[in-house]
Amino acid sequence: MVKTLLVSLSLVLMTGCSTSLHKATPHKTKKTVHRMFQSVSKEKAVLLQKGKDKESCHICGMNLVKFYKTNHAAKENGITHQYCSIHCLTKDIKEGAELENPQVVDVSSLKFIPVTEAYYVVGSKKPATMSRVSKYAFKSLDNAKAFQKKYGGKIVDFYSAWQIAKKDFK
């Protein structure tokens, strides 16, 4: 009796509960896409470095498009390196890289700007990249203030943001 029940049950499980008379109907649910704040579409990202690994951070290998809003870039011996964050830029410098023309993505325009022209909002409620403390850059002080008002944090210049990033390595 038990054997017959197990055989019957296994046949139902293997064949399923539907027959050819029943057709599956697609669910009409709206797919919600949750994108990380740091991410942009591939079309909006500007990749400055060249080569087969141009979409990967020069230091940690993380996807640059996924963490685009915290991207930094700089040249070393005429070759442009792109980083997922100020953390990885700092690590490269700490390891002896002699970088020139450091740049950062302006969160508002998604364009690279010189770090010396950026206002960084440090410690906002938005997620950090490669650190516990978030650091987002803006070309416009007004845009930095609007971001700060909405998400918190402190507005600083590049040098101050860099000093905070260096604490990750102590």
C-alpha contacts under 8 A as a table, 3 or more apart, distances in Angstrom:
res1	aa1	res2	aa2	distance
1	M	4	T	5.13
1	M	5	L	6.27
2	V	5	L	5.07
2	V	6	L	6.18
3	K	6	L	5.16
3	K	7	V	6.19
4	T	7	V	5.16
4	T	8	S	6.15
5	L	8	S	5.15
5	L	9	L	6.06
6	L	9	L	5.03
6	L	10	S	6.05
7	V	10	S	5.18
7	V	11	L	6.22
8	S	11	L	5.18
8	S	12	V	6.37
9	L	12	V	5.19
9	L	13	L	6.26
10	S	13	L	5.02
10	S	14	M	6.03
11	L	14	M	5.12
11	L	15	T	6.03
12	V	15	T	5.32
12	V	16	G	5.50
12	V	17	C	6.57
13	L	16	G	5.25
13	L	17	C	7.62
15	T	18	S	7.99
18	S	21	L	7.84
18	S	22	H	6.21
19	T	22	H	5.66
20	S	23	K	7.04
35	R	39	S	6.54
36	M	39	S	5.36
36	M	66	K	7.58
37	F	69	K	7.86
37	F	126	K	7.13
37	F	127	P	7.32
38	Q	66	K	6.47
38	Q	67	F	4.75
38	Q	68	Y	5.75
38	Q	69	K	4.79
38	Q	70	T	6.55
38	Q	127	P	7.78
39	S	65	V	6.06
39	S	66	K	4.33
39	S	67	F	5.16
39	S	68	Y	5.55
39	S	69	K	6.53
40	V	44	K	6.29
40	V	45	A	6.52
40	V	65	V	6.18
40	V	66	K	6.57
40	V	67	F	7.89
40	V	68	Y	6.43
40	V	69	K	7.59
41	S	44	K	5.42
41	S	45	A	6.61
41	S	65	V	7.08
42	K	45	A	5.34
42	K	65	V	6.13
44	K	110	L	7.42
45	A	65	V	5.98
45	A	68	Y	6.68
45	A	110	L	7.33
46	V	111	K	7.41
47	L	50	K	7.85
47	L	54	K	6.72
47	L	55	E	6.84
47	L	64	L	7.91
47	L	82	Q	7.61
48	L	54	K	7.68
48	L	73	A	7.55
48	L	80	T	6.61
48	L	81	H	7.46
48	L	82	Q	6.69
49	Q	54	K	5.29
49	Q	79	I	7.69
49	Q	80	T	5.21
49	Q	81	H	5.53
49	Q	82	Q	6.02
50	K	53	D	7.41
50	K	54	K	5.12
50	K	80	T	7.75
51	G	54	K	5.31
52	K	55	E	7.93
53	D	56	S	5.45
54	K	57	C	7.84
54	K	82	Q	7.99
55	E	63	N	5.83
55	E	64	L	5.39
55	E	65	V	6.92
56	S	60	C	7.87
56	S	61	G	4.73
56	S	62	M	5.35
56	S	63	N	4.77
56	S	64	L	5.43
56	S	82	Q	7.86
56	S	83	Y	7.84
56	S	84	C	7.94
57	C	60	C	5.62
57	C	61	G	4.44
57	C	62	M	5.23
57	C	63	N	6.37
57	C	64	L	5.94
57	C	82	Q	5.86
57	C	83	Y	4.58
57	C	84	C	5.33
57	C	88	C	7.98
58	H	61	G	6.11
58	H	81	H	5.99
58	H	82	Q	5.85
58	H	83	Y	5.68
59	I	83	Y	6.85
59	I	88	C	5.94
59	I	89	L	7.91
59	I	91	K	7.76
59	I	92	D	6.95
60	C	88	C	7.11
62	M	67	F	7.90
62	M	84	C	6.68
63	N	66	K	5.42
63	N	67	F	6.57
63	N	84	C	7.32
64	L	67	F	5.23
64	L	68	Y	5.34
64	L	71	N	6.89
64	L	82	Q	7.90
64	L	83	Y	7.16
64	L	84	C	5.46
65	V	68	Y	4.74
67	F	70	T	5.97
67	F	71	N	6.67
67	F	84	C	5.78
67	F	85	S	7.74
67	F	129	T	7.14
68	Y	71	N	5.05
68	Y	84	C	6.74
68	Y	105	V	7.46
69	K	105	V	5.96
69	K	106	D	7.28
69	K	107	V	5.55
69	K	110	L	7.00
69	K	136	Y	7.15
70	T	84	C	6.09
70	T	85	S	4.99
70	T	86	I	7.22
70	T	104	V	7.29
70	T	105	V	6.44
70	T	107	V	7.91
70	T	129	T	7.03
70	T	135	K	7.15
70	T	136	Y	6.04
70	T	137	A	7.50
71	N	82	Q	6.99
71	N	83	Y	5.49
71	N	84	C	4.57
71	N	85	S	5.01
71	N	86	I	7.33
71	N	104	V	5.90
71	N	105	V	5.70
72	H	82	Q	5.87
72	H	83	Y	5.09
72	H	84	C	6.52
72	H	85	S	5.89
72	H	86	I	6.29
72	H	89	L	6.90
72	H	102	P	7.08
72	H	103	Q	5.46
72	H	104	V	4.26
72	H	105	V	6.41
72	H	112	F	7.96
73	A	80	T	6.83
73	A	81	H	5.56
73	A	82	Q	4.24
73	A	83	Y	5.86
73	A	89	L	7.68
73	A	102	P	5.64
73	A	103	Q	5.10
73	A	104	V	6.37
74	A	80	T	5.61
74	A	81	H	5.53
74	A	82	Q	6.66
74	A	99	L	5.87
74	A	100	E	5.72
74	A	101	N	5.45
74	A	102	P	4.29
74	A	103	Q	6.17
75	K	78	G	5.63
75	K	79	I	5.20
75	K	80	T	4.25
75	K	81	H	5.98
75	K	99	L	5.46
75	K	100	E	5.05
75	K	101	N	6.25
75	K	102	P	7.20
76	E	79	I	5.27
76	E	80	T	6.42
76	E	81	H	7.34
76	E	97	A	7.15
76	E	98	E	6.16
76	E	99	L	4.92
76	E	100	E	6.27
77	N	99	L	7.99
83	Y	86	I	7.32
83	Y	88	C	5.93
83	Y	89	L	6.03
84	C	88	C	6.70
84	C	129	T	7.31
85	S	88	C	5.51
85	S	89	L	6.53
85	S	129	T	6.08
85	S	130	M	6.95
86	I	89	L	4.92
86	I	90	T	5.97
86	I	135	K	7.73
86	I	162	W	7.06
86	I	165	A	6.71
87	H	90	T	5.13
87	H	91	K	6.23
87	H	129	T	7.77
87	H	130	M	6.27
87	H	131	S	6.95
87	H	165	A	5.59
87	H	166	K	7.51
87	H	168	D	7.61
88	C	91	K	4.87
88	C	92	D	6.21
88	C	130	M	7.68
89	L	92	D	5.24
89	L	93	I	6.44
90	T	93	I	5.13
90	T	94	K	6.04
90	T	162	W	7.18
90	T	165	A	6.88
90	T	166	K	6.53
91	K	94	K	4.91
91	K	95	E	6.14
92	D	95	E	5.13
92	D	96	G	6.60
92	D	97	A	5.58
93	I	96	G	5.19
93	I	97	A	4.74
93	I	98	E	6.63
93	I	99	L	7.25
94	K	97	A	7.25
99	L	102	P	7.07
101	N	114	P	7.05
102	P	114	P	6.13
102	P	115	V	5.99
103	Q	112	F	5.93
103	Q	113	I	5.30
103	Q	114	P	4.33
103	Q	115	V	4.93
104	V	112	F	5.24
104	V	113	I	5.52
104	V	114	P	6.34
104	V	115	V	5.68
104	V	118	A	7.70
104	V	137	A	6.91
105	V	110	L	5.65
105	V	111	K	5.39
105	V	112	F	4.36
105	V	113	I	6.22
105	V	137	A	6.64
105	V	138	F	7.69
106	D	109	S	5.66
106	D	110	L	5.18
106	D	111	K	5.57
106	D	112	F	6.09
106	D	113	I	6.49
106	D	118	A	7.57
106	D	136	Y	7.96
106	D	137	A	5.40
106	D	138	F	4.60
106	D	139	K	5.78
107	V	110	L	5.29
107	V	111	K	7.83
107	V	136	Y	6.85
107	V	137	A	6.08
107	V	138	F	5.74
108	S	138	F	6.60
108	S	139	K	7.97
108	S	143	N	7.20
113	I	117	E	6.86
113	I	118	A	7.15
113	I	139	K	7.11
114	P	117	E	5.50
114	P	118	A	6.86
115	V	118	A	5.15
115	V	158	F	5.90
116	T	157	D	7.43
116	T	158	F	6.24
117	E	139	K	6.19
118	A	137	A	5.76
118	A	138	F	5.34
118	A	139	K	4.87
118	A	140	S	7.54
118	A	157	D	6.53
118	A	158	F	6.60
119	Y	137	A	5.48
119	Y	138	F	5.13
119	Y	139	K	6.22
119	Y	140	S	7.13
119	Y	141	L	6.26
119	Y	144	A	6.50
119	Y	155	I	6.36
119	Y	156	V	5.89
119	Y	157	D	5.26
119	Y	158	F	7.01
120	Y	135	K	6.19
120	Y	136	Y	5.37
120	Y	137	A	4.27
120	Y	138	F	6.28
120	Y	144	A	7.21
120	Y	154	K	7.88
120	Y	155	I	5.49
120	Y	156	V	5.22
120	Y	157	D	5.83
120	Y	158	F	6.56
120	Y	161	A	6.69
121	V	124	S	6.70
121	V	134	S	7.82
121	V	135	K	5.66
121	V	136	Y	5.27
121	V	137	A	6.32
121	V	144	A	6.47
121	V	147	F	7.79
121	V	148	Q	6.60
121	V	153	G	5.72
121	V	154	K	5.31
121	V	155	I	4.53
121	V	156	V	6.44
122	V	133	V	6.80
122	V	134	S	5.56
122	V	135	K	4.49
122	V	136	Y	6.64
122	V	153	G	5.21
122	V	154	K	5.21
122	V	155	I	6.37
122	V	156	V	7.20
122	V	161	A	6.87
123	G	133	V	5.08
123	G	134	S	4.92
123	G	135	K	6.48
123	G	152	G	7.20
123	G	153	G	4.49
123	G	154	K	6.53
124	S	127	P	7.75
124	S	133	V	7.73
124	S	134	S	5.98
124	S	135	K	7.54
124	S	148	Q	7.01
124	S	151	Y	5.36
124	S	152	G	4.70
124	S	153	G	4.10
124	S	154	K	7.50
125	K	134	S	7.73
125	K	151	Y	5.20
125	K	152	G	6.22
125	K	153	G	7.39
126	K	134	S	6.69
126	K	151	Y	6.74
127	P	133	V	7.92
127	P	134	S	5.89
128	A	131	S	5.68
128	A	132	R	5.85
128	A	133	V	5.57
128	A	134	S	3.79
128	A	135	K	6.63
129	T	132	R	7.64
129	T	134	S	6.66
131	S	134	S	6.95
131	S	165	A	7.93
131	S	168	D	7.00
135	K	161	A	7.15
137	A	144	A	7.50
138	F	141	L	6.93
138	F	143	N	6.52
138	F	144	A	5.66
139	K	143	N	7.72
139	K	144	A	7.95
140	S	143	N	5.22
140	S	144	A	6.37
141	L	144	A	4.98
141	L	145	K	6.11
142	D	145	K	5.06
142	D	146	A	6.19
143	N	146	A	5.07
143	N	147	F	6.17
144	A	147	F	5.14
144	A	148	Q	6.04
144	A	155	I	7.10
145	K	148	Q	4.92
145	K	149	K	6.02
145	K	155	I	7.59
146	A	149	K	5.11
146	A	150	K	6.35
147	F	150	K	5.22
147	F	151	Y	5.90
147	F	152	G	7.37
148	Q	151	Y	5.21
148	Q	152	G	4.50
148	Q	153	G	5.66
148	Q	154	K	7.04
148	Q	155	I	7.51
149	K	152	G	5.72
156	V	160	S	5.95
156	V	161	A	6.44
157	D	160	S	5.52
157	D	161	A	6.35
158	F	161	A	5.03
158	F	162	W	5.92
159	Y	162	W	5.02
159	Y	163	Q	6.21
160	S	163	Q	5.06
160	S	164	I	6.40
161	A	164	I	5.13
161	A	165	A	6.23
162	W	165	A	4.90
162	W	166	K	6.18
163	Q	166	K	5.12
163	Q	167	K	6.82
164	I	167	K	5.41
164	I	168	D	7.57
165	A	168	D	5.69
165	A	169	F	7.98
166	K	169	F	5.73
166	K	170	K	7.43
167	K	170	K	5.42
